[in-house]
Amino acid sequence: LLNDILDLSKIEAGHVELELLDFDLQKLLDSVAALWESRLLGKGLTFSIEISPDSIPVLKSDPTRIRQILFNLINNSAKFTHTGGVTVRVAQTILSDDEVETRFEVTDTGIGIAPEAQAQIFSKFTQADGSTTRKYGGSGLGLAICMQLADLLGGDIGVDSEENSGSTFWFTIR
């Protein structure tokens, strides 16, 4: 909780500076898989990462912040998924000769989110409903941090979900 509050405070105060580096997209995804695959398999869930075969392998952005968003979204998926699994998908759209939009999706087979709650879950200290905190824990800050980071990375964030049918959280970077 303290780390989330500090992260959010730094972002809102304008004290988060992106470290724009050339990085290998596959290596970043491999580092995500290295952490999450065994955790999810230990819960009896499947885990996979799918990257579009035509993806540009080297990007220029802040890989630490991208990893932070992915970790948060996967953590939420793991928390709210009891059977089935979690899949990370990556696809790109070429916008110009020197600009690519990369879309990351984290899809789960979890409990899903009611339509009326979806509009609010990216707000600070907000969760889908009051019982969520009691049953699953959390501060309601993770998605607010993800939204701020996606914005800093020149992208956007959103969710597609249906109650009892899972969720797909997505974010883009440029």
Disulfide bonds with the S-S distance in Angstrom:
none
